[in-house]
Amino acid sequence: MFATVPDPIRGGSLTVSSGSPEDPGPLRRAGHRRIVVGITIGVGVVGGEQREGSVEAVTETAADRTALPAAAMRSVTVAEGAAVSVAVLDLGSGHSAVHGTGAFDTASIVKVDILAALLLQAQDAGRRLTAQEKTYATAMIENSDNDSASALWRVIGRAGGLDAANRRLGLTDTAGGEGTLWGLTQTTAADQLTLLRQVFGHGSGSHGSSGLSAASRAYVQGLMGRIAEGQDWGVSAAADGSAWSLKNGWLARSTTGLWDVNSIGRVTSGGTGYLVAALSNGSATKEEGVALVEAAARAAVSAVGTAG
């Protein structure tokens, strides 16, 4: 089935297939849990129970899902009190995997979600982004500018607008931050993988006419491919060259002094494309958090690539 939808970037219409605000001080954080599960190949997310000091493989009954060995994430060192979760999709084989569950602060990775919500609203209204909105979007994604994010957060209707967009995009475990606190939006690695599927147009995360148009996806991809120098760490560590598009988030919580460090994006390794979302919290320094999400991204890509 095909549908005609407005092009929010250039105007007109497209025919497409239908198939700091980040640290507010002392606040209650919703539902943070440290849960470790095995990586399971297949479409969707497989949950599990926490096992102290080890990662237990989970066996799926579906014929197209095969449990990876528990050793897949053993190379990732997680400091006491820290937590990490990673989700990955092999774009060649279609295999996907998740390690870890529970909610994490988004910090600045929510800026991709904010832009997706803005583009959906523009599509619905049959309009292009304004020059000012484009200026904000560029600064928000390429330079992680917080003032630009706050401006677009207001435009989309804050948490209500984000949550409405996410229902259409297929994100089921993401909730916008209260008031102006977009950086405290809660999400999971699995939901971030769903968002990446929407942005890059792959897999069951694309919801046809309810999702982003081809022009909107291309716009977000272009911005994520031009990240400022010094902000290009994270899932890019799993790439074997410069073929990556990403957005990172980092936030020191005033209540604990510990760091939320996250990274989402598309990378190429061994000639195959991967969508990767790596989320963490509880690191003593930003540098430790960066090392943690990079190690998790490398391990997950290697494991899924080997399984594929």
C-alpha positions as CSV (number, residue, x, y, z in Angstrom):
1,M,0.0,0.0,0.0
2,F,1.2,3.5,-0.8
3,A,0.2,6.9,0.7
4,T,0.8,10.5,-0.1
5,V,2.3,12.4,2.9
6,P,3.5,16.0,3.3
7,D,7.3,16.6,3.0
8,P,8.2,18.7,6.1
9,I,11.7,19.4,4.8
10,R,11.2,20.7,1.3
11,G,7.5,21.2,1.1
12,G,5.0,19.5,-1.2
13,S,4.3,15.8,-0.8
14,L,5.9,12.4,-1.1
15,T,4.5,9.0,-2.1
16,V,5.8,6.5,0.4
17,S,5.1,2.9,1.3
18,S,2.7,2.6,4.2
19,G,3.8,-1.0,5.1
20,S,20.8,22.8,32.1
21,P,17.5,21.2,31.5
22,E,19.3,17.8,31.8
23,D,20.1,18.1,35.5
24,P,17.3,19.7,37.5
25,G,18.7,18.9,41.0
26,P,17.1,16.5,43.4
27,L,14.3,14.7,41.7
28,R,12.8,11.3,42.0
29,R,13.9,9.0,39.2
30,A,11.4,6.6,37.9
31,G,12.0,2.9,37.9
32,H,15.8,2.6,37.8
33,R,16.7,-1.1,38.1
34,R,19.9,-2.9,37.6
35,I,18.9,-6.1,35.7
36,V,21.3,-8.3,33.8
37,V,19.9,-10.6,31.1
38,G,21.3,-12.7,28.3
39,I,21.5,-11.6,24.7
40,T,18.9,-13.3,22.6
41,I,18.8,-13.2,18.8
42,G,15.4,-12.5,17.1
43,V,12.8,-9.8,16.6
44,G,11.8,-8.2,19.9
45,V,13.1,-8.1,23.4
46,V,13.6,-11.1,25.7
47,G,13.5,-10.4,29.5
48,G,15.1,-12.2,32.3
49,E,16.0,-12.2,36.0
50,Q,19.1,-10.7,37.6
51,R,21.9,-13.1,38.3
52,E,24.6,-11.7,40.5
53,G,28.1,-11.8,39.0
54,S,27.1,-13.5,35.7
55,V,25.0,-13.2,32.5
56,E,22.7,-16.1,32.0
57,A,21.7,-17.1,28.5
58,V,18.0,-17.0,27.7
59,T,16.5,-19.7,25.5
60,E,13.6,-18.7,23.2
61,T,11.0,-21.2,22.0
62,A,10.5,-19.4,18.6
63,A,12.2,-21.2,15.8
64,D,13.9,-18.1,14.5
65,R,15.5,-17.1,17.8
66,T,18.7,-18.6,19.1
67,A,20.4,-17.7,22.4
68,L,23.9,-16.3,22.2
69,P,26.5,-17.7,24.7
70,A,26.7,-15.9,28.0
71,A,30.3,-15.1,27.1
72,A,29.1,-12.5,24.6
73,M,29.2,-9.7,27.2
74,R,32.0,-11.0,29.4
75,S,34.4,-8.6,27.9
76,V,32.4,-5.7,29.3
77,T,33.5,-4.6,32.8
78,V,30.7,-3.0,34.7
79,A,31.8,-1.1,37.9
80,E,29.9,-1.7,41.1
81,G,26.9,0.5,41.2
82,A,26.8,1.0,37.5
83,A,24.5,-0.5,34.9
84,V,24.5,-0.9,31.2
85,S,22.0,-2.1,28.6
86,V,22.5,-2.5,24.8
87,A,20.3,-3.4,21.9
88,V,21.5,-4.1,18.4
89,L,20.0,-5.0,14.9
90,D,22.1,-6.6,12.2
91,L,20.7,-4.9,9.0
92,G,22.1,-7.7,6.9
93,S,20.6,-10.7,8.5
94,G,17.7,-9.0,10.4
95,H,18.9,-10.6,13.7
96,S,18.4,-8.4,16.7
97,A,19.5,-8.7,20.3
98,V,19.2,-7.0,23.7
99,H,21.3,-7.1,26.9
100,G,19.8,-5.7,30.0
101,T,16.5,-4.1,30.8
102,G,15.1,-1.4,33.0
103,A,14.7,2.4,32.5
104,F,17.5,4.9,32.0
105,D,17.6,8.7,31.8
106,T,18.0,9.6,28.2
107,A,20.1,12.7,28.7
108,S,20.7,14.2,25.2
109,I,19.9,11.1,23.1
110,V,16.3,12.3,23.6
111,K,17.1,15.0,21.1
112,V,16.6,12.5,18.2
113,D,13.2,11.7,19.6
114,I,12.3,15.4,20.0
115,L,13.2,15.9,16.3
116,A,11.2,12.9,15.3
117,A,8.2,14.2,17.1
118,L,8.6,17.7,15.5
119,L,8.8,16.1,12.0
120,L,5.7,14.0,12.7
121,Q,3.8,17.0,13.7
122,A,5.0,18.9,10.6
123,Q,3.9,16.0,8.4
124,D,0.5,16.0,10.0
125,A,0.1,19.8,9.5
126,G,1.3,19.5,5.9
127,R,4.0,22.0,6.4
128,R,7.8,22.4,6.2
129,L,10.0,23.0,9.2
130,T,10.5,26.7,9.6
131,A,14.0,28.2,9.2
132,Q,14.2,28.7,12.9
133,E,13.2,25.1,13.6
134,K,15.9,23.9,11.2
135,T,18.4,26.1,13.0
136,Y,17.4,24.6,16.3
137,A,17.4,21.1,14.9
138,T,20.9,21.4,13.5
139,A,22.4,22.8,16.7
140,M,20.5,20.3,18.9
141,I,21.7,17.2,17.0
142,E,25.1,18.2,15.6
143,N,26.3,20.2,18.6
144,S,24.0,18.9,21.3
145,D,22.9,22.4,22.1
146,N,20.6,22.4,25.1
147,D,18.9,25.7,24.5
148,S,17.8,24.5,21.0
149,A,16.5,21.3,22.5
150,S,14.5,23.3,25.1
151,A,13.0,25.5,22.3
152,L,11.9,22.5,20.3
153,W,10.7,20.7,23.4
154,R,8.2,23.6,23.9
155,V,7.2,23.5,20.2
156,I,6.3,19.8,20.3
157,G,4.3,20.2,23.5
158,R,6.8,18.9,26.0
159,A,6.3,15.4,27.3
160,G,2.7,15.1,26.0
161,G,3.9,15.8,22.5
162,L,6.8,13.4,22.8
163,D,4.7,10.6,24.2
164,A,2.0,11.0,21.5
165,A,4.7,10.7,18.8
166,N,6.3,7.7,20.5
167,R,3.0,5.8,20.5
168,R,2.9,6.2,16.7
169,L,6.6,5.3,16.4
170,G,6.2,2.1,18.5
171,L,8.1,3.1,21.6
172,T,6.2,1.4,24.5
173,D,8.6,2.0,27.4
174,T,9.6,5.7,27.0
175,A,8.1,8.5,29.0
176,G,8.9,12.2,28.6
177,G,10.5,14.1,31.4
178,E,8.3,16.3,33.6
179,G,8.0,20.0,32.7
180,T,11.1,21.4,31.1
181,L,13.2,18.3,32.1
182,W,13.5,16.6,28.7
183,G,16.9,15.1,29.8
184,L,15.1,13.0,32.4
185,T,12.9,11.3,29.9
186,Q,13.0,7.6,30.7
187,T,13.7,5.0,28.1
188,T,15.1,1.5,27.4
189,A,17.7,0.2,25.0
190,A,15.0,-1.8,23.2
191,D,12.9,1.4,22.7
192,Q,15.8,3.3,21.4
193,L,16.4,0.5,18.9
194,T,12.8,0.9,17.8
195,L,13.4,4.7,17.3
196,L,16.5,3.9,15.3
197,R,14.5,1.6,13.1
198,Q,12.1,4.5,12.4
199,V,14.9,6.9,11.7
200,F,16.8,4.5,9.4
201,G,13.8,2.8,7.9
202,H,14.5,-0.8,8.9
203,G,12.5,-3.5,10.5
204,S,9.3,-3.8,12.5
205,G,9.9,-0.4,14.1
206,S,8.6,1.3,11.0
207,H,4.9,1.9,11.3
208,G,4.0,2.8,7.8
209,S,1.9,6.0,7.4
210,S,2.0,6.6,11.2
211,G,5.8,7.0,11.1
212,L,8.4,9.2,9.5
213,S,8.4,10.0,5.8
214,A,11.4,9.2,3.6
215,A,12.3,12.9,3.6
216,S,12.1,13.2,7.4
217,R,14.2,10.1,7.9
218,A,16.9,11.4,5.5
219,Y,16.9,14.7,7.3
220,V,17.5,13.1,10.7
221,Q,20.1,10.8,9.3
222,G,22.0,13.7,7.7
223,L,22.2,15.6,11.0
224,M,23.3,12.4,12.9
225,G,26.1,12.0,10.4
226,R,27.6,15.4,11.1
227,I,28.2,15.2,14.8
228,A,30.7,17.8,16.2
229,E,34.3,16.7,16.8
230,G,34.6,15.6,20.4
231,Q,31.1,14.2,20.5
232,D,31.7,11.4,18.1
233,W,32.5,8.7,20.7
234,G,30.0,5.9,21.7
235,V,28.6,3.4,19.3
236,S,31.1,4.6,16.7
237,A,33.6,2.4,18.6
238,A,31.9,-0.6,17.0
239,A,32.5,0.7,13.5
240,D,35.5,-0.3,11.4
241,G,35.7,3.0,9.7
242,S,34.1,6.4,9.5
243,A,30.7,5.1,8.3
244,W,28.5,6.0,11.3
245,S,25.7,8.3,12.3
246,L,25.0,8.8,16.0
247,K,23.8,10.9,18.9
248,N,25.2,10.8,22.4
249,G,24.0,11.9,25.8
250,W,25.9,12.5,29.0
251,L,24.6,13.9,32.3
252,A,26.1,14.1,35.8
253,R,23.3,13.7,38.4
254,S,23.4,16.4,41.0
255,T,21.9,14.1,43.6
256,T,24.7,11.5,43.3
257,G,27.5,12.9,41.3
258,L,27.3,9.8,39.1
259,W,27.0,9.8,35.3
260,D,24.4,8.8,32.8
261,V,26.2,8.1,29.5
262,N,24.3,6.9,26.4
263,S,24.9,6.5,22.7
264,I,22.6,5.5,19.8
265,G,23.2,5.3,16.1
266,R,24.0,3.3,12.9
267,V,27.5,1.9,12.3
268,T,29.2,-0.3,9.7
269,S,31.4,-3.2,10.6
270,G,32.7,-5.9,8.3
271,G,30.7,-4.5,5.5
272,T,27.4,-4.9,7.4
273,G,25.3,-2.1,8.9
274,Y,24.1,-2.3,12.5
275,L,21.7,-0.1,14.5
276,V,23.0,0.1,18.1
277,A,21.7,1.7,21.3
278,A,23.9,1.6,24.5
279,L,22.6,3.1,27.7
280,S,24.3,3.3,31.1
281,N,24.1,5.0,34.5
282,G,26.0,5.0,37.7
283,S,29.6,5.6,36.4
284,A,31.9,7.6,38.6
285,T,33.1,9.8,35.7
286,K,32.0,10.6,32.2
287,E,35.1,8.8,30.8
288,E,34.2,5.6,32.6
289,G,30.7,5.9,31.2
290,V,32.0,6.4,27.7
291,A,34.3,3.4,28.0
292,L,31.3,1.3,29.3
293,V,28.9,2.1,26.4
294,E,31.7,1.7,23.8
295,A,32.7,-1.7,25.2
296,A,29.0,-2.8,25.3
297,A,28.5,-1.6,21.7
298,R,31.5,-3.5,20.4
299,A,30.6,-6.7,22.2
300,A,27.0,-6.6,21.0
301,V,27.9,-5.9,17.4
302,S,30.5,-8.7,17.5
303,A,28.2,-11.2,19.0
304,V,25.2,-10.5,16.7
305,G,27.5,-10.4,13.6
306,T,29.0,-13.7,14.6
307,A,25.6,-15.2,15.1
308,G,24.3,-13.9,11.8
